[in-house]
Amino acid sequence: MENKKFDVAVIGGGPAGLAAALAAEKQGAKVILIERENSLGGILKQCIHDGFGLIRFKKKMAGPEYALSFIEEVEKSSVKVELLTFVTKITKTGSEIKVTVVNNQGISSIEVKTLVLSTGCRERTARQVAIHGTRPAGVFTAGTAQYYTNILGQLPTKKCIILGSGDIGLIMARRLTLEGAKVLGVYEAKSSPSGLRRNISQCLYDFNIPLYTSHTVTRVFGQDRLTGVEISKVDGKMQPIKGTEELLECDSLILSVGLIPENELAEGLNIPLDSKIKGPIADQNYMTMEQGIFTCGNAMHVNDLVDYVSESGEAAGKAAAEYSKGRRKIAKVNCGENILYEVPQILDLENIKGETVMFFRADRDMGPSELRVTVDGNEVFKKKYRALRPPEMERIQVDFQGVEINEKSNIQLSLREVKE
Ligand SMILES: Cc1cc2nc3c(=O)[nH]c(=O)nc-3n(C[C@H](O)[C@H](O)[C@H](O)COP(=O)(O)OP(=O)(O)OC[C@H]3O[C@@H](n4cnc5c(N)ncnc54)[C@H](O)[C@@H]3O)c2cc1C
């Protein structure tokens, strides 16, 4: 790398990083975008189904098509793109940030003023859901099955079951069926599915793929290759119920049991993470608790829609380019009744400009409900919903300008059910 000094480094070239790099460049910053894979686009490269871009572009796009619209802009811009380059370490001394990278030219470092972490998320694996039995080939995460099918053009299974009803599992149930595999069913330990309603309808019901809630896989069988699985019903605490075991013959078990933000780099910097969502705690301008270091996209919290990922990337990139050192005045935002989580977790009272974009999820399925945002008990925002479900993330815009808030204020989001 010939030039080793930049204003902003963006780590990760998925939709969040692409939007962040473009937004920072538009503010006049000298930007470097670092990606470990051999092309930009992140996970969207393998998501060949449609349904992306409904909010941003008002049309249904395939994942690679959505990514391409940003990649083309990056190619026309002055953003320096480094592919096949892995960020191994970040150090911060005072206001100096040093990014250590490794690529085919060896190990080198880049000095930057600010940094955007857009490293995405990773899938939970079989190890994280503790299934008994042997360890044969044929146990895949849904993302790996998607990579085999859509990128390598190899069908990883002829007959499978899917454990977990996350969106990637639902999409793969349909994809594998379209490619001629038999999907015996999607099994979900919780009493309600984890994926978006539209995916349950379009990926399972339209293809007659059964969905079994309150069921899990308790054992796998097979030596070299998986030959079958044991399914059991579970109780309200998700514990298998003895006597309900059923054996199913199949060659693969596909796991869709959740995504976790990828934050080893943030952890290396001792940046505090939100214990519920495993992403860095950040303010309304996407700055983490470490000055000059920003987060966005799925590295911050797992988003349902890529449109919101791009929105957060844009805001983080713009803020990273505009960042000028100065003391922050931080007030904490709290999750009240029936809120599973919300972001941003903190507000920087010195830098509230325009309306604050906030995201939240309900902690259970709810009927007609009202969301209230309060500051020291005074209502500053409310909104009614016909129904809310934890898999569906909600976006609101709250105007905190002119509201009396100090560092000790109790800012809270809460939900309660109401009559329609
Ligand atoms: C397997 C899978 C399938 C998905 N399918 C769908 C779907 O069908 N529909 C949908 O709406 N959403 C889907 N999602 C959610 C999807 O991740 C988001 O919508 C969106 O792509 C997230 O964007 P991102 O930029 O935050 O992360 P990503 O797209 O994951 O991009 C992160 C990028 O960071 C790079 N990176 C990470 N660490 C480093 C490092 N240390 N150095 C350099 N580069 C690094 C990665 O290589 C990657 O390119 C899926 C997620 C996964 C994991």
The ligand as an SDF file (V2000), in Angstrom:
LIG
                    3D

 53 58  0  0  0  0  0  0  0  0999 V2000
  -25.4070  -16.0610    5.8310 C   0  0  0  0  0  0  0  0  0  0  0  0
  -26.2580  -14.8260    5.8760 C   0  0  0  0  0  0  0  0  0  0  0  0
  -27.3200  -14.6680    4.9660 C   0  0  0  0  0  0  0  0  0  0  0  0
  -28.1360  -13.5380    5.0200 C   0  0  0  0  0  0  0  0  0  0  0  0
  -29.2090  -13.4520    4.2000 N   0  0  0  0  0  0  0  0  0  0  0  0
  -29.9820  -12.3520    4.2580 C   0  0  0  0  0  0  0  0  0  0  0  0
  -31.1000  -12.2180    3.4110 C   0  0  0  0  0  0  0  0  0  0  0  0
  -31.4000  -13.1310    2.6760 O   0  0  0  0  0  0  0  0  0  0  0  0
  -31.8450  -11.0710    3.4550 N   0  0  0  0  0  0  0  0  0  0  0  0
  -31.5240  -10.0210    4.3010 C   0  0  0  0  0  0  0  0  0  0  0  0
  -32.1950   -8.9610    4.3030 O   0  0  0  0  0  0  0  0  0  0  0  0
  -30.4770  -10.1520    5.1260 N   0  0  0  0  0  0  0  0  0  0  0  0
  -29.7200  -11.2810    5.1240 C   0  0  0  0  0  0  0  0  0  0  0  0
  -28.6800  -11.3960    5.9750 N   0  0  0  0  0  0  0  0  0  0  0  0
  -28.4400  -10.2760    6.8350 C   0  0  0  0  0  0  0  0  0  0  0  0
  -27.3560   -9.4260    6.1330 C   0  0  0  0  0  0  0  0  0  0  0  0
  -26.1480   -9.7340    6.7630 O   0  0  0  0  0  0  0  0  0  0  0  0
  -27.5820   -7.9370    6.1630 C   0  0  0  0  0  0  0  0  0  0  0  0
  -28.7550   -7.5640    5.5430 O   0  0  0  0  0  0  0  0  0  0  0  0
  -26.4200   -7.1400    5.5600 C   0  0  0  0  0  0  0  0  0  0  0  0
  -25.7880   -7.8300    4.5240 O   0  0  0  0  0  0  0  0  0  0  0  0
  -25.4400   -6.7980    6.6180 C   0  0  0  0  0  0  0  0  0  0  0  0
  -24.5280   -5.8980    6.0840 O   0  0  0  0  0  0  0  0  0  0  0  0
  -23.1790   -5.5860    6.7980 P   0  0  0  0  0  0  0  0  0  0  0  0
  -22.4240   -4.7140    5.8600 O   0  0  0  0  0  0  0  0  0  0  0  0
  -23.4380   -5.1090    8.1650 O   0  0  0  0  0  0  0  0  0  0  0  0
  -22.4530   -7.0090    6.9340 O   0  0  0  0  0  0  0  0  0  0  0  0
  -21.8950   -8.0460    5.8490 P   0  0  0  0  0  0  0  0  0  0  0  0
  -22.7020   -8.0690    4.6050 O   0  0  0  0  0  0  0  0  0  0  0  0
  -21.7400   -9.3320    6.5850 O   0  0  0  0  0  0  0  0  0  0  0  0
  -20.4360   -7.4490    5.5030 O   0  0  0  0  0  0  0  0  0  0  0  0
  -19.3750   -7.4550    6.4250 C   0  0  0  0  0  0  0  0  0  0  0  0
  -18.0750   -7.4750    5.6390 C   0  0  0  0  0  0  0  0  0  0  0  0
  -16.9820   -7.2760    6.5440 O   0  0  0  0  0  0  0  0  0  0  0  0
  -15.8840   -8.0660    6.1240 C   0  0  0  0  0  0  0  0  0  0  0  0
  -14.9800   -8.2260    7.2830 N   0  0  0  0  0  0  0  0  0  0  0  0
  -15.3060   -8.7280    8.5160 C   0  0  0  0  0  0  0  0  0  0  0  0
  -14.2250   -8.7160    9.3300 N   0  0  0  0  0  0  0  0  0  0  0  0
  -13.1950   -8.1890    8.6060 C   0  0  0  0  0  0  0  0  0  0  0  0
  -11.8260   -7.9130    8.8920 C   0  0  0  0  0  0  0  0  0  0  0  0
  -11.2920   -8.1740   10.1020 N   0  0  0  0  0  0  0  0  0  0  0  0
  -11.0390   -7.3680    7.9110 N   0  0  0  0  0  0  0  0  0  0  0  0
  -11.5750   -7.0870    6.6800 C   0  0  0  0  0  0  0  0  0  0  0  0
  -12.8700   -7.3310    6.3500 N   0  0  0  0  0  0  0  0  0  0  0  0
  -13.6730   -7.8710    7.3000 C   0  0  0  0  0  0  0  0  0  0  0  0
  -16.5590   -9.3520    5.6690 C   0  0  0  0  0  0  0  0  0  0  0  0
  -15.7460  -10.1290    4.8270 O   0  0  0  0  0  0  0  0  0  0  0  0
  -17.8150   -8.8180    4.9580 C   0  0  0  0  0  0  0  0  0  0  0  0
  -17.6130   -8.6070    3.5830 O   0  0  0  0  0  0  0  0  0  0  0  0
  -27.8620  -12.5190    5.9620 C   0  0  0  0  0  0  0  0  0  0  0  0
  -26.7840  -12.6680    6.8540 C   0  0  0  0  0  0  0  0  0  0  0  0
  -25.9970  -13.8080    6.8360 C   0  0  0  0  0  0  0  0  0  0  0  0
  -24.8510  -13.9390    7.8380 C   0  0  0  0  0  0  0  0  0  0  0  0
  1  2  1  0
  2  3  1  0
  2 52  2  0
  3  4  2  0
  4  5  1  0
  4 50  1  0
  5  6  2  0
  6  7  1  0
  6 13  1  0
  7  8  2  0
  7  9  1  0
  9 10  1  0
 10 11  2  0
 10 12  1  0
 12 13  2  0
 13 14  1  0
 14 15  1  0
 14 50  1  0
 15 16  1  0
 16 17  1  0
 16 18  1  0
 18 19  1  0
 18 20  1  0
 20 21  1  0
 20 22  1  0
 22 23  1  0
 23 24  1  0
 24 25  2  0
 24 26  1  0
 24 27  1  0
 27 28  1  0
 28 29  2  0
 28 30  1  0
 28 31  1  0
 31 32  1  0
 32 33  1  0
 33 34  1  0
 33 48  1  0
 34 35  1  0
 35 36  1  0
 35 46  1  0
 36 37  1  0
 36 45  1  0
 37 38  2  0
 38 39  1  0
 39 40  1  0
 39 45  2  0
 40 41  1  0
 40 42  2  0
 42 43  1  0
 43 44  2  0
 44 45  1  0
 46 47  1  0
 46 48  1  0
 48 49  1  0
 50 51  2  0
 51 52  1  0
 52 53  1  0
M  END
$$$$
